[in-house]
Amino acid sequence: NEQLIMPIAIQVHHALIDGRDIADYVRLFQECLDGDPDGGSGV
């Protein structure tokens, strides 16, 4: 799914450039993979 991966990769790329905490994007990415919109419980 390049249509899904590319936007995420771009966001991560900008996050690194901006020097922001990458953890937020990593968590969002993992939630997308897990298919858990709530995120958190059972992790």
PQR file with spaces between the fields and no chain letter, atoms N, CA, C, O and H, PARSE charges and radii, in Angstrom:
ATOM       1  N    ASN     1       0.844   -1.212    0.000 -0.4000 1.5000
ATOM       2  CA   ASN     1       0.000    0.000    0.000 -0.0000 2.0000
ATOM       3  C    ASN     1       0.870    1.249    0.000  0.5500 1.7000
ATOM       4  O    ASN     1       1.078    1.864    1.046 -0.5500 1.4000
ATOM       5  N    GLU     2       1.373    1.622   -1.158 -0.4000 1.5000
ATOM       6  CA   GLU     2       2.238    2.801   -1.237 -0.0000 2.0000
ATOM       7  C    GLU     2       1.449    4.058   -0.908  0.5500 1.7000
ATOM       8  O    GLU     2       2.003    5.026   -0.386 -0.5500 1.4000
ATOM       9  H    GLU     2       1.204    1.122   -2.007  0.4000 1.0000
ATOM      10  N    GLN     3       0.142    4.045   -1.215 -0.4000 1.5000
ATOM      11  CA   GLN     3      -0.692    5.209   -0.935 -0.0000 2.0000
ATOM      12  C    GLN     3      -0.785    5.447    0.561  0.5500 1.7000
ATOM      13  O    GLN     3      -1.018    6.576    0.993 -0.5500 1.4000
ATOM      14  H    GLN     3      -0.308    3.259   -1.639  0.4000 1.0000
ATOM      15  N    LEU     4      -0.604    4.396    1.361 -0.4000 1.5000
ATOM      16  CA   LEU     4      -0.665    4.526    2.816 -0.0000 2.0000
ATOM      17  C    LEU     4       0.728    4.782    3.377  0.5500 1.7000
ATOM      18  O    LEU     4       0.916    5.638    4.240 -0.5500 1.4000
ATOM      19  H    LEU     4      -0.415    3.479    1.010  0.4000 1.0000
ATOM      20  N    ILE     5       1.698    4.028    2.875 -0.4000 1.5000
ATOM      21  CA   ILE     5       3.063    4.115    3.403 -0.0000 2.0000
ATOM      22  C    ILE     5       3.707    5.458    3.082  0.5500 1.7000
ATOM      23  O    ILE     5       4.326    6.065    3.956 -0.5500 1.4000
ATOM      24  H    ILE     5       1.545    3.332    2.173  0.4000 1.0000
ATOM      25  N    MET     6       3.574    5.929    1.859 -0.4000 1.5000
ATOM      26  CA   MET     6       4.241    7.162    1.450 -0.0000 2.0000
ATOM      27  C    MET     6       3.866    8.356    2.312  0.5500 1.7000
ATOM      28  O    MET     6       4.756    9.046    2.810 -0.5500 1.4000
ATOM      29  H    MET     6       3.071    5.436    1.149  0.4000 1.0000
ATOM      30  N    PRO     7       2.563    8.627    2.508 -0.5600 1.5000
ATOM      31  CA   PRO     7       2.182    9.767    3.356  0.2800 2.0000
ATOM      32  C    PRO     7       2.775    9.654    4.753  0.5500 1.7000
ATOM      33  O    PRO     7       3.215   10.652    5.324 -0.5500 1.4000
ATOM      34  N    ILE     8       2.791    8.446    5.306 -0.4000 1.5000
ATOM      35  CA   ILE     8       3.351    8.237    6.641 -0.0000 2.0000
ATOM      36  C    ILE     8       4.849    8.510    6.615  0.5500 1.7000
ATOM      37  O    ILE     8       5.384    9.159    7.513 -0.5500 1.4000
ATOM      38  H    ILE     8       2.434    7.636    4.843  0.4000 1.0000
ATOM      39  N    ALA     9       5.518    8.014    5.586 -0.4000 1.5000
ATOM      40  CA   ALA     9       6.958    8.207    5.468 -0.0000 2.0000
ATOM      41  C    ALA     9       7.283    9.690    5.358  0.5500 1.7000
ATOM      42  O    ALA     9       8.260   10.166    5.936 -0.5500 1.4000
ATOM      43  H    ALA     9       5.083    7.486    4.856  0.4000 1.0000
ATOM      44  N    ILE    10       6.451   10.416    4.609 -0.4000 1.5000
ATOM      45  CA   ILE    10       6.637   11.857    4.446 -0.0000 2.0000
ATOM      46  C    ILE    10       6.447   12.560    5.782  0.5500 1.7000
ATOM      47  O    ILE    10       7.216   13.457    6.126 -0.5500 1.4000
ATOM      48  H    ILE    10       5.657   10.029    4.140  0.4000 1.0000
ATOM      49  N    GLN    11       5.436   12.162    6.532 -0.4000 1.5000
ATOM      50  CA   GLN    11       5.179   12.779    7.836 -0.0000 2.0000
ATOM      51  C    GLN    11       6.343   12.514    8.779  0.5500 1.7000
ATOM      52  O    GLN    11       6.780   13.401    9.512 -0.5500 1.4000
ATOM      53  H    GLN    11       4.811   11.433    6.253  0.4000 1.0000
ATOM      54  N    VAL    12       6.838   11.282    8.751 -0.4000 1.5000
ATOM      55  CA   VAL    12       7.977   10.923    9.600 -0.0000 2.0000
ATOM      56  C    VAL    12       9.199   11.732    9.193  0.5500 1.7000
ATOM      57  O    VAL    12       9.946   12.218   10.042 -0.5500 1.4000
ATOM      58  H    VAL    12       6.484   10.561    8.156  0.4000 1.0000
ATOM      59  N    HIS    13       9.396   11.870    7.883 -0.4000 1.5000
ATOM      60  CA   HIS    13      10.537   12.622    7.362 -0.0000 2.0000
ATOM      61  C    HIS    13      10.491   14.062    7.853  0.5500 1.7000
ATOM      62  O    HIS    13      11.496   14.603    8.313 -0.5500 1.4000
ATOM      63  H    HIS    13       8.789   11.475    7.193  0.4000 1.0000
ATOM      64  N    HIS    14       9.313   14.679    7.751 -0.4000 1.5000
ATOM      65  CA   HIS    14       9.157   16.060    8.218 -0.0000 2.0000
ATOM      66  C    HIS    14       9.348   16.143    9.726  0.5500 1.7000
ATOM      67  O    HIS    14       9.909   17.114   10.234 -0.5500 1.4000
ATOM      68  H    HIS    14       8.497   14.239    7.377  0.4000 1.0000
ATOM      69  N    ALA    15       8.885   15.136   10.430 -0.4000 1.5000
ATOM      70  CA   ALA    15       9.020   15.124   11.888 -0.0000 2.0000
ATOM      71  C    ALA    15      10.495   15.122   12.273  0.5500 1.7000
ATOM      72  O    ALA    15      10.904   15.815   13.205 -0.5500 1.4000
ATOM      73  H    ALA    15       8.429   14.348   10.017  0.4000 1.0000
ATOM      74  N    LEU    16      11.285   14.341   11.552 -0.4000 1.5000
ATOM      75  CA   LEU    16      12.719   14.283   11.838 -0.0000 2.0000
ATOM      76  C    LEU    16      13.367   15.627   11.543  0.5500 1.7000
ATOM      77  O    LEU    16      14.223   16.087   12.298 -0.5500 1.4000
ATOM      78  H    LEU    16      10.953   13.778   10.795  0.4000 1.0000
ATOM      79  N    ILE    17      12.958   16.262   10.438 -0.4000 1.5000
ATOM      80  CA   ILE    17      13.512   17.562   10.059 -0.0000 2.0000
ATOM      81  C    ILE    17      13.125   18.613   11.096  0.5500 1.7000
ATOM      82  O    ILE    17      13.938   19.459   11.469 -0.5500 1.4000
ATOM      83  H    ILE    17      12.263   15.888    9.824  0.4000 1.0000
ATOM      84  N    ASP    18      11.886   18.553   11.554 -0.4000 1.5000
ATOM      85  CA   ASP    18      11.388   19.538   12.519 -0.0000 2.0000
ATOM      86  C    ASP    18      11.939   19.268   13.911  0.5500 1.7000
ATOM      87  O    ASP    18      11.848   20.116   14.799 -0.5500 1.4000
ATOM      88  H    ASP    18      11.225   17.866   11.251  0.4000 1.0000
ATOM      89  N    GLY    19      12.515   18.075   14.099 -0.4000 1.5000
ATOM      90  CA   GLY    19      13.100   17.733   15.390 -0.0000 2.0000
ATOM      91  C    GLY    19      12.046   17.388   16.424  0.5500 1.7000
ATOM      92  O    GLY    19      12.301   17.437   17.627 -0.5500 1.4000
ATOM      93  H    GLY    19      12.589   17.386   13.378  0.4000 1.0000
ATOM      94  N    ARG    20      10.853   17.036   15.946 -0.4000 1.5000
ATOM      95  CA   ARG    20       9.786   16.671   16.881 -0.0000 2.0000
ATOM      96  C    ARG    20       9.940   15.223   17.330  0.5500 1.7000
ATOM      97  O    ARG    20      10.715   14.458   16.756 -0.5500 1.4000
ATOM      98  H    ARG    20      10.645   16.996   14.968  0.4000 1.0000
ATOM      99  N    ASP    21       9.186   14.863   18.366 -0.4000 1.5000
ATOM     100  CA   ASP    21       9.286   13.514   18.915 -0.0000 2.0000
ATOM     101  C    ASP    21       8.691   12.498   17.936  0.5500 1.7000
ATOM     102  O    ASP    21       7.495   12.524   17.649 -0.5500 1.4000
ATOM     103  H    ASP    21       8.556   15.485   18.832  0.4000 1.0000
ATOM     104  N    ILE    22       9.534   11.617   17.436 -0.4000 1.5000
ATOM     105  CA   ILE    22       9.118   10.619   16.450 -0.0000 2.0000
ATOM     106  C    ILE    22       8.184    9.587   17.057  0.5500 1.7000
ATOM     107  O    ILE    22       7.470    8.886   16.340 -0.5500 1.4000
ATOM     108  H    ILE    22      10.506   11.596   17.670  0.4000 1.0000
ATOM     109  N    ALA    23       8.191    9.494   18.386 -0.4000 1.5000
ATOM     110  CA   ALA    23       7.385    8.485   19.075 -0.0000 2.0000
ATOM     111  C    ALA    23       5.904    8.619   18.721  0.5500 1.7000
ATOM     112  O    ALA    23       5.199    7.617   18.602 -0.5500 1.4000
ATOM     113  H    ALA    23       8.770   10.063   18.969  0.4000 1.0000
ATOM     114  N    ASP    24       5.433    9.861   18.552 -0.4000 1.5000
ATOM     115  CA   ASP    24       4.022   10.083   18.227 -0.0000 2.0000
ATOM     116  C    ASP    24       3.680    9.436   16.891  0.5500 1.7000
ATOM     117  O    ASP    24       2.624    8.821   16.746 -0.5500 1.4000
ATOM     118  H    ASP    24       6.006   10.675   18.648  0.4000 1.0000
ATOM     119  N    TYR    25       4.577    9.576   15.913 -0.4000 1.5000
ATOM     120  CA   TYR    25       4.320    9.017   14.597 -0.0000 2.0000
ATOM     121  C    TYR    25       4.453    7.497   14.627  0.5500 1.7000
ATOM     122  O    TYR    25       3.711    6.783   13.953 -0.5500 1.4000
ATOM     123  H    TYR    25       5.435   10.076   16.030  0.4000 1.0000
ATOM     124  N    VAL    26       5.412    7.013   15.421 -0.4000 1.5000
ATOM     125  CA   VAL    26       5.597    5.561   15.543 -0.0000 2.0000
ATOM     126  C    VAL    26       4.352    4.930   16.149  0.5500 1.7000
ATOM     127  O    VAL    26       3.911    3.867   15.714 -0.5500 1.4000
ATOM     128  H    VAL    26       6.015    7.593   15.969  0.4000 1.0000
ATOM     129  N    ARG    27       3.787    5.594   17.160 -0.4000 1.5000
ATOM     130  CA   ARG    27       2.582    5.061   17.817 -0.0000 2.0000
ATOM     131  C    ARG    27       1.419    5.046   16.823  0.5500 1.7000
ATOM     132  O    ARG    27       0.674    4.069   16.749 -0.5500 1.4000
ATOM     133  H    ARG    27       4.145    6.458   17.514  0.4000 1.0000
ATOM     134  N    LEU    28       1.269    6.130   16.063 -0.4000 1.5000
ATOM     135  CA   LEU    28       0.188    6.197   15.079 -0.0000 2.0000
ATOM     136  C    LEU    28       0.366    5.100   14.029  0.5500 1.7000
ATOM     137  O    LEU    28      -0.599    4.460   13.614 -0.5500 1.4000
ATOM     138  H    LEU    28       1.875    6.924   16.123  0.4000 1.0000
ATOM     139  N    PHE    29       1.610    4.896   13.609 -0.4000 1.5000
ATOM     140  CA   PHE    29       1.893    3.884   12.597 -0.0000 2.0000
ATOM     141  C    PHE    29       1.550    2.494   13.118  0.5500 1.7000
ATOM     142  O    PHE    29       0.957    1.685   12.404 -0.5500 1.4000
ATOM     143  H    PHE    29       2.394    5.416   13.946  0.4000 1.0000
ATOM     144  N    GLN    30       1.930    2.215   14.381 -0.4000 1.5000
ATOM     145  CA   GLN    30       1.647    0.913   14.981 -0.0000 2.0000
ATOM     146  C    GLN    30       0.146    0.713   15.133  0.5500 1.7000
ATOM     147  O    GLN    30      -0.357   -0.393   14.936 -0.5500 1.4000
ATOM     148  H    GLN    30       2.412    2.872   14.961  0.4000 1.0000
ATOM     149  N    GLU    31      -0.575    1.782   15.484 -0.4000 1.5000
ATOM     150  CA   GLU    31      -2.030    1.676   15.637 -0.0000 2.0000
ATOM     151  C    GLU    31      -2.668    1.344   14.294  0.5500 1.7000
ATOM     152  O    GLU    31      -3.626    0.574   14.227 -0.5500 1.4000
ATOM     153  H    GLU    31      -0.166    2.681   15.644  0.4000 1.0000
ATOM     154  N    CYS    32      -2.130    1.933   13.220 -0.4000 1.5000
ATOM     155  CA   CYS    32      -2.656    1.659   11.883 -0.0000 2.0000
ATOM     156  C    CYS    32      -2.432    0.185   11.538  0.5500 1.7000
ATOM     157  O    CYS    32      -3.300   -0.460   10.949 -0.5500 1.4000
ATOM     158  H    CYS    32      -1.353    2.560   13.275  0.4000 1.0000
ATOM     159  N    LEU    33      -1.273   -0.336   11.905 -0.4000 1.5000
ATOM     160  CA   LEU    33      -0.958   -1.735   11.611 -0.0000 2.0000
ATOM     161  C    LEU    33      -1.820   -2.667   12.445  0.5500 1.7000
ATOM     162  O    LEU    33      -2.283   -3.702   11.965 -0.5500 1.4000
ATOM     163  H    LEU    33      -0.568    0.187   12.384  0.4000 1.0000
ATOM     164  N    ASP    34      -2.030   -2.289   13.701 -0.4000 1.5000
ATOM     165  CA   ASP    34      -2.810   -3.129   14.612 -0.0000 2.0000
ATOM     166  C    ASP    34      -4.302   -3.040   14.301  0.5500 1.7000
ATOM     167  O    ASP    34      -5.072   -3.931   14.660 -0.5500 1.4000
ATOM     168  H    ASP    34      -1.654   -1.448   14.091  0.4000 1.0000
ATOM     169  N    GLY    35      -4.705   -1.956   13.631 -0.4000 1.5000
ATOM     170  CA   GLY    35      -6.115   -1.782   13.313 -0.0000 2.0000
ATOM     171  C    GLY    35      -6.908   -1.438   14.555  0.5500 1.7000
ATOM     172  O    GLY    35      -8.100   -1.733   14.637 -0.5500 1.4000
ATOM     173  H    GLY    35      -4.080   -1.232   13.340  0.4000 1.0000
ATOM     174  N    ASP    36      -6.248   -0.811   15.530 -0.4000 1.5000
ATOM     175  CA   ASP    36      -6.912   -0.457   16.787 -0.0000 2.0000
ATOM     176  C    ASP    36      -7.049    1.058   16.891  0.5500 1.7000
ATOM     177  O    ASP    36      -6.106    1.733   17.303 -0.5500 1.4000
ATOM     178  H    ASP    36      -5.280   -0.571   15.463  0.4000 1.0000
ATOM     179  N    PRO    37      -8.211    1.604   16.524 -0.5600 1.5000
ATOM     180  CA   PRO    37      -8.422    3.058   16.545  0.2800 2.0000
ATOM     181  C    PRO    37      -8.293    3.635   17.945  0.5500 1.7000
ATOM     182  O    PRO    37      -7.899    4.788   18.117 -0.5500 1.4000
ATOM     183  N    ASP    38      -8.629    2.821   18.951 -0.4000 1.5000
ATOM     184  CA   ASP    38      -8.526    3.296   20.336 -0.0000 2.0000
ATOM     185  C    ASP    38      -7.060    3.412   20.742  0.5500 1.7000
ATOM     186  O    ASP    38      -6.663    4.368   21.409 -0.5500 1.4000
ATOM     187  H    ASP    38      -8.949    1.884   18.812  0.4000 1.0000
ATOM     188  N    GLY    39      -6.260    2.424   20.331 -0.4000 1.5000
ATOM     189  CA   GLY    39      -4.839    2.431   20.652 -0.0000 2.0000
ATOM     190  C    GLY    39      -4.614    2.351   22.144  0.5500 1.7000
ATOM     191  O    GLY    39      -5.354    2.962   22.915 -0.5500 1.4000
ATOM     192  H    GLY    39      -6.583    1.648   19.790  0.4000 1.0000
ATOM     193  N    GLY    40      -3.598    1.602   22.568 -0.4000 1.5000
ATOM     194  CA   GLY    40      -3.276    1.563   23.990 -0.0000 2.0000
ATOM     195  C    GLY    40      -3.616    0.229   24.623  0.5500 1.7000
ATOM     196  O    GLY    40      -2.708   -0.551   24.908 -0.5500 1.4000
ATOM     197  H    GLY    40      -2.997    1.106   21.942  0.4000 1.0000
ATOM     198  N    SER    41      -4.878   -0.064   24.853 -0.4000 1.5000
ATOM     199  CA   SER    41      -5.263   -1.276   25.586 -0.0000 2.0000
ATOM     200  C    SER    41      -4.779   -2.541   24.876  0.5500 1.7000
ATOM     201  O    SER    41      -4.952   -2.695   23.667 -0.5500 1.4000
ATOM     202  H    SER    41      -5.616    0.570   24.622  0.4000 1.0000
ATOM     203  N    GLY    42      -4.171   -3.439   25.649 -0.4000 1.5000
ATOM     204  CA   GLY    42      -3.746   -4.722   25.109 -0.0000 2.0000
ATOM     205  C    GLY    42      -2.434   -4.650   24.372  0.5500 1.7000
ATOM     206  O    GLY    42      -2.046   -5.607   23.701 -0.5500 1.4000
ATOM     207  H    GLY    42      -4.030   -3.313   26.631  0.4000 1.0000
ATOM     208  N    VAL    43      -1.736   -3.525   24.483 -0.4000 1.5000
ATOM     209  CA   VAL    43      -0.454   -3.404   23.782 -0.0000 2.0000
ATOM     210  C    VAL    43       0.651   -3.998   24.632  0.5500 1.7000
ATOM     211  O    VAL    43       1.812   -3.997   24.224 -0.5500 1.4000
ATOM     212  H    VAL    43      -2.051   -2.747   25.028  0.4000 1.0000
